[in-house]
Amino acid sequence: MGFPHGYEAPELISNNERRTQVIREYAREMFGALDDLVVKNQLELTPAETHKALIDYLSFTDIFRVTDPRHF
């Protein structure tokens, strides 16, 4: 979840609804930033192409659940 959400880690781990909300907010931010990048650089890509590329990129991310931070 990263440093910005560390303070709310217990809630995000235990509250599926809140965790889903945070993930959706992050995705919206990422898609918005990508859309801005395409416009500012006048790239000839559709939103669907860029969004698929972002989803493909993020899907390569490994997700780990750390149950004991002392062993990470």
The 8 nearest C-alpha neighbors of each residue, nearest first, counted from 0:
[[1, 4, 2, 5, 3, 8, 11, 62],
 [2, 0, 3, 4, 5, 8, 6, 7],
 [1, 3, 5, 4, 0, 6, 8, 7],
 [4, 2, 5, 1, 6, 0, 7, 8],
 [5, 3, 2, 6, 7, 1, 0, 8],
 [4, 6, 8, 2, 7, 3, 1, 0],
 [5, 7, 4, 8, 3, 9, 2, 10],
 [6, 8, 5, 4, 10, 9, 11, 12],
 [7, 9, 5, 11, 10, 6, 12, 4],
 [10, 8, 12, 11, 7, 13, 6, 14],
 [9, 11, 13, 12, 8, 14, 7, 17],
 [12, 10, 18, 8, 14, 9, 13, 17],
 [13, 11, 9, 10, 14, 8, 18, 15],
 [12, 14, 10, 11, 9, 15, 18, 8],
 [15, 13, 11, 17, 10, 16, 12, 18],
 [14, 16, 18, 17, 19, 13, 11, 12],
 [15, 17, 19, 18, 14, 20, 11, 21],
 [18, 16, 20, 19, 14, 15, 11, 21],
 [17, 19, 11, 15, 21, 20, 16, 14],
 [20, 18, 22, 16, 17, 21, 15, 23],
 [21, 19, 17, 23, 18, 22, 24, 16],
 [22, 20, 24, 18, 23, 19, 25, 17],
 [21, 23, 25, 19, 24, 20, 26, 18],
 [24, 22, 26, 20, 25, 21, 19, 27],
 [25, 23, 21, 27, 26, 22, 20, 28],
 [26, 24, 28, 22, 23, 27, 29, 21],
 [25, 27, 23, 29, 28, 24, 30, 22],
 [28, 26, 24, 30, 25, 29, 31, 23],
 [29, 27, 25, 31, 26, 30, 32, 24],
 [28, 30, 26, 32, 31, 27, 33, 25],
 [31, 29, 33, 27, 32, 28, 34, 26],
 [32, 30, 34, 28, 33, 29, 27, 35],
 [33, 31, 35, 29, 34, 30, 28, 36],
 [32, 34, 36, 30, 35, 31, 29, 37],
 [33, 35, 31, 37, 36, 32, 30, 38],
 [36, 34, 32, 38, 33, 37, 39, 31],
 [35, 37, 33, 39, 34, 38, 40, 32],
 [36, 38, 42, 34, 40, 35, 39, 41],
 [39, 37, 41, 35, 40, 36, 34, 42],
 [40, 38, 36, 41, 37, 35, 42, 34],
 [39, 41, 37, 42, 38, 36, 35, 43],
 [42, 40, 38, 39, 37, 43, 36, 44],
 [41, 43, 37, 40, 44, 38, 39, 36],
 [44, 42, 41, 45, 37, 38, 40, 46],
 [45, 43, 42, 48, 46, 49, 37, 47],
 [44, 46, 48, 47, 49, 43, 50, 37],
 [45, 47, 49, 48, 50, 44, 34, 51],
 [46, 48, 50, 45, 49, 51, 44, 52],
 [49, 47, 45, 51, 46, 50, 44, 52],
 [48, 50, 52, 46, 51, 47, 53, 45],
 [49, 51, 53, 47, 52, 48, 46, 54],
 [50, 52, 54, 48, 53, 49, 47, 55],
 [53, 51, 49, 55, 50, 54, 56, 48],
 [54, 52, 56, 50, 55, 51, 57, 49],
 [53, 55, 51, 57, 56, 52, 58, 50],
 [54, 56, 52, 58, 53, 57, 51, 59],
 [57, 55, 53, 54, 58, 59, 52, 60],
 [58, 56, 54, 59, 60, 55, 53, 52],
 [57, 59, 55, 60, 56, 54, 61, 53],
 [58, 60, 57, 56, 61, 55, 54, 62],
 [61, 59, 58, 57, 62, 56, 55, 63],
 [62, 60, 59, 63, 58, 57, 64, 56],
 [63, 61, 60, 64, 0, 59, 65, 58],
 [62, 64, 65, 61, 66, 60, 0, 71],
 [63, 65, 66, 62, 67, 12, 68, 0],
 [66, 64, 67, 68, 63, 71, 70, 69],
 [65, 67, 64, 68, 70, 69, 71, 63],
 [66, 68, 69, 65, 70, 71, 64, 63],
 [69, 67, 71, 70, 65, 66, 64, 63],
 [70, 68, 67, 71, 66, 65, 64, 63],
 [71, 69, 68, 67, 65, 66, 64, 63],
 [70, 68, 69, 65, 67, 66, 63, 64]]
